Amino acid sequence: MSDISVEVLENGLRVSRPGTSYVLTFLRNAQWRMLEARELLEAPSISGHEASFAAEAWKAAYSEAKALGWL
C-alpha cells in the first residue's frame, strides 16, 4: 500500500493513488462507528483496476480510522 495516499479530512478520509485519477472519500459515521464510501455506493459499475484500488483504499482508510480512534 505504499503507493496509496491518505488525507485526513474534518469528517472523513480521502484516499488516492498519486499519478492516477483514483480517489475515494470515506466519510465518518460517528453514530455507527463506521466509514462510508459514497462514490462506490453511487457508481453504476467499476472496472477491475478500480475495484482493486477500492479494496486497497478501504484497507488504508480502515487502518487510519483505527489509528485516529474513529473505529
C-alpha positions, 0 to 999 in steps of 0.5 A: 500500500505504499503507493496509496495516499491518505488525507485526513479530512474534518469528517472523513478520509480521502484516499488516492493513488498519486499519478492516477485519477483514483480517489475515494472519500470515506466519510465518518459515521460517528453514530455507527462507528463506521466509514462510508464510501459514497462514490462506490455506493453511487457508481453504476459499475467499476472496472477491475483496476478500480475495484482493486484500488477500492479494496486497497483504499478501504484497507488504508482508510480502515487502518487510519480510522483505527489509528485516529480512534474513529473505529 
